[in-house]
């Protein structure tokens, strides 16, 4: 009997370049779907699984997923899909059971994060296919997008009054902006910020993660830092460059940096790098107005648009596994 693979999920087994070329068809794809992010997570022990599904009976219906897998004892698999569903999400029908068969796992926990703007019908489609909102979310569903198509003057005029005052203050503190290419500098500043602000580990990047990201993206990442009068780095910010969009990836500031409003000068310096260079937008990533008002105020003050995204969903065929993993997320 001949099985029509077009109606099933199958493993994408072509090379990285072919995967990248297919992604170009979809505006909603991001660096989280790219080979560089796969290389980064591979360094942290995750196995990459790329899946694709097309439907002959639905013209133009194609769906891609880049998933990351960790295997646990007792035939258990943890699946993390940070880049979401790319393409037609009607193909979600039966996805969980098909994935379980592909992985040959008895127990599965799947967490997916969708970055697209919230759409009621897309949310209903997830619910219809047995997905649930997570017990413990990894990030907020809000993010900020700054339009870079405008002229530098218009972008600067859209800064809030308070944000512009802080920028002027930072310029008076004799800060020097430099390029950062050593992961140790980034990791040390994160460590300092963690101690000063009593942050959880999930809120910062470790030394190993910083090294992995810098190595994976190489020329596709730009990290700038502010140097104070004592020649110490007091603030850094890094962005990933992908086509006509830049994405926030690193952001850390110590006590002196906050006193000097150094983060304002650093992000302004990043913006200047991309003024008049045919870039369309700056994805400033997630904001949490309720639990992190300072970060929300900082990003919103740039004049960007607040987007409410589709957000996270999870599925598990073991209630115990689901509870244990959410507890881990809660206390990590």
C-alpha positions in Angstrom: 0.0 0.0 0.0 1.3 3.4 -0.9 1.1 6.0 1.9 0.7 9.6 0.8 3.3 11.4 2.9 1.9 14.7 2.0 -0.9 14.1 4.5 1.5 13.2 7.3 4.3 15.0 9.2 7.7 13.8 8.0 11.2 14.5 9.0 12.9 17.2 6.9 16.2 15.5 5.9 17.6 17.9 3.4 20.5 20.2 4.2 20.5 23.4 6.3 20.6 25.6 3.2 17.4 24.0 1.9 15.7 24.5 5.2 16.7 28.1 5.2 15.4 28.6 1.7 11.9 27.2 2.6 11.8 29.5 5.7 12.1 32.5 3.4 8.6 31.8 2.1 7.2 32.7 5.6 7.1 36.2 7.1 6.4 34.8 10.6 9.7 32.8 10.7 12.5 34.2 12.9 16.0 33.4 14.1 14.4 30.8 16.4 13.6 28.7 13.3 17.1 29.1 11.8 20.0 26.7 11.7 22.1 29.0 14.0 19.6 28.6 16.9 19.6 24.8 16.3 23.4 24.9 16.6 23.2 26.9 19.8 20.7 24.5 21.5 22.7 21.5 20.2 25.6 22.8 22.3 23.3 22.7 25.3 22.4 19.1 24.8 19.2 19.4 22.7 18.6 17.3 19.6 17.1 19.1 16.6 14.1 17.7 14.8 12.8 19.5 11.7 9.3 18.5 10.5 7.2 19.5 7.5 3.7 18.8 6.4 2.0 19.8 3.1 -1.6 19.0 2.0 -2.3 18.2 -1.6 -6.0 18.8 -1.2 -5.4 22.3 0.3 -3.5 24.5 -2.2 -0.6 26.3 -0.5 -1.0 24.5 2.8 2.5 23.9 4.2 3.6 23.8 7.8 7.2 23.8 9.2 8.4 23.1 12.7 11.9 23.2 14.2 11.6 21.3 17.5 14.3 20.5 20.1 14.3 17.2 22.0 15.7 15.9 25.2 15.2 12.3 26.2 14.6 11.2 29.8 14.4 7.8 31.4 11.2 5.6 31.0 10.8 6.4 27.3 10.1 10.0 28.0 10.7 13.0 25.6 10.6 16.7 26.3 9.9 18.7 23.2 10.5 22.5 23.0 9.4 24.5 20.0 10.5 28.1 20.7 9.9 29.4 17.1 6.2 28.3 17.0 4.2 26.9 14.1 5.4 28.3 10.7 2.8 28.2 8.0 -0.7 26.8 8.1 -1.7 25.8 11.6 -4.6 23.7 10.2 -2.0 21.0 10.0 -1.9 20.7 13.8 -4.5 18.0 13.6 -3.0 14.8 15.1 0.4 16.4 15.4 1.1 15.2 19.0 0.4 11.6 18.3 2.4 11.6 15.1 5.3 13.2 16.9 5.1 10.6 19.6 5.4 7.9 17.0 8.3 9.6 15.3 10.2 9.9 18.6 9.2 6.3 19.6 8.4 7.8 23.1 5.8 6.5 25.5 5.5 9.8 27.4 5.8 13.3 25.8 5.7 16.8 27.0 5.5 19.5 24.3 5.8 23.3 24.9 5.4 25.7 22.0 5.7 29.4 21.8 4.0 31.3 19.0 5.2 34.9 18.3 2.6 35.9 15.8 0.0 38.6 16.7 -2.9 37.1 18.7 -5.7 35.8 16.5 -8.8 34.3 18.1 -9.3 31.6 15.4 -5.7 30.5 15.7 -6.1 30.1 19.5 -9.3 28.2 19.0 -7.5 25.9 16.6 -5.0 25.0 19.3 -7.7 24.3 21.8 -9.6 22.1 19.3 -6.4 20.1 18.9 -6.1 19.4 22.7 -3.5 22.0 23.5 -3.7 23.9 26.8 -2.4 27.2 28.1 0.6 26.4 30.3 0.4 26.2 34.1 3.7 28.3 34.3 4.5 30.5 31.3 8.2 31.0 30.3 7.5 34.6 29.1 4.9 37.3 28.7 2.6 37.4 25.7 3.4 41.0 25.1 6.3 42.3 23.0 7.4 45.6 21.5 8.2 46.2 17.8 10.0 49.3 16.7 9.4 50.4 13.1 12.8 51.2 11.4 11.3 52.2 8.0 11.0 55.8 9.4 13.7 58.3 9.1 16.2 58.6 12.1 14.6 62.0 13.0 11.0 60.5 13.1 12.3 57.6 15.2 14.0 59.9 17.7 10.9 62.2 17.8 8.9 59.2 18.9 11.0 58.6 22.1 9.0 59.4 25.2 9.9 62.5 27.1 11.3 60.5 30.0 13.3 58.2 27.7 14.8 61.2 25.9 15.8 62.8 29.2 17.6 59.6 30.3 19.4 59.5 26.9 20.6 63.0 27.4 21.7 62.1 30.9 23.7 59.1 29.7 25.5 61.3 27.1 26.8 63.5 30.0 28.5 60.7 31.8 31.5 60.3 29.6 30.5 56.8 28.5 32.3 55.2 25.6 30.5 52.7 23.3 32.5 49.7 22.1 31.8 46.4 20.3 31.9 43.3 22.4 33.1 40.0 21.0 34.0 38.1 24.2 31.2 36.0 25.7 32.9 36.3 29.1 32.2 40.0 29.3 28.5 39.4 28.6 28.2 36.5 31.1 30.0 38.4 33.9 27.6 41.4 33.6 24.6 39.0 33.7 26.1 37.4 36.8 26.5 40.8 38.5 23.0 41.8 37.5 21.6 38.6 38.9 23.2 39.2 42.3 22.2 42.8 42.4 18.5 42.2 41.5 18.1 38.7 42.9 17.1 37.3 39.5 16.3 33.7 38.9 18.6 31.7 36.6 15.9 31.6 33.9 16.1 35.4 33.6 19.7 35.5 32.6 22.1 33.8 30.2 24.8 31.6 31.7 28.5 31.7 30.6 27.9 28.6 28.5 24.8 30.0 26.8 26.6 33.3 26.0 29.5 31.4 24.5 27.2 29.2 22.5 25.1 32.0 21.1 28.1 34.1 20.1 29.7 31.1 18.4 26.5 30.0 16.6 25.6 33.4 15.1 29.1 34.8 14.5 28.7 37.7 12.0 24.9 37.7 12.5 25.1 39.2 15.9 26.1 42.7 17.1 26.8 43.4 20.8 27.6 46.9 22.0 28.8 47.9 25.5 29.1 51.1 27.5 32.5 51.7 29.2 32.5 54.0 32.3 35.3 56.3 33.5 37.0 53.5 35.3 37.2 51.5 32.0 34.6 49.0 33.2 31.7 47.7 31.1 28.5 48.8 32.9 25.9 47.9 30.2 25.6 45.7 27.2 23.0 45.0 24.6 23.1 42.5 21.7 20.9 41.9 18.7 20.6 39.2 16.1 20.6 40.4 12.5 18.2 38.5 10.2 17.2 39.7 6.8 15.6 43.2 7.4 14.9 42.6 11.1 17.0 42.8 14.2 16.1 40.9 17.4 17.0 41.6 21.0 19.0 38.8 22.5 21.3 40.2 25.2 20.6 43.0 27.7 22.4 43.5 31.0 23.3 46.5 33.1 25.0 46.8 36.5 24.3 49.3 39.3 26.6 52.0 37.9 25.1 51.5 34.5 21.6 52.1 35.9 22.8 55.2 37.7 24.2 56.5 34.4 21.2 55.4 32.2 23.8 53.6 30.2 21.3 51.2 28.7 19.7 54.2 26.9 22.9 55.2 25.2 23.8 51.5 24.3 20.4 50.9 22.6 20.5 54.3 20.9 24.0 53.3 19.5 22.5 50.1 18.2 19.8 52.0 16.5 22.3 54.3 14.8 24.1 51.2 13.4 20.9 50.3 11.4 19.6 53.8 10.5 19.2 54.2 6.7 20.3 50.6 6.0 17.0 49.1 4.6 16.0 47.5 7.9 12.3 47.3 8.6 11.9 46.6 12.3 13.5 46.0 15.6 11.9 43.2 17.6 12.5 44.3 21.2 11.2 40.9 22.5 9.0 40.3 25.5 7.7 42.8 28.0 5.9 42.1 31.3 3.9 45.3 32.3 2.7 43.6 35.5 5.9 42.1 36.9 8.6 44.1 35.2 7.3 47.6 34.7 10.8 49.1 34.4 11.7 47.0 31.3 8.2 47.7 29.9 8.7 51.4 30.3 12.2 51.3 28.8 11.1 49.5 25.6 7.8 51.3 25.2 9.6 54.6 25.7 11.4 54.0 22.4 8.2 54.6 20.6 7.5 51.0 19.5 4.2 49.3 19.1 3.1 46.8 21.8 2.0 43.5 20.3 -0.1 40.9 22.0 1.1 37.6 20.7 -0.5 34.1 20.5 1.8 33.0 23.2 2.5 29.6 24.7 0.7 26.2 24.6 1.6 22.8 26.0 0.5 19.2 25.7 1.4 16.1 27.6 0.0 12.6 27.8 1.0 12.3 31.5 -0.4 14.6 34.1 2.5 13.8 36.5 5.1 14.7 33.8 3.2 18.0 33.1 3.1 19.0 36.8 6.8 18.2 37.4 8.0 20.2 34.4 5.9 23.2 35.3 7.2 23.0 38.8 10.7 23.0 37.4 9.9 26.1 35.3 8.4 27.8 38.4 11.5 27.4 40.6 14.3 27.5 38.0 
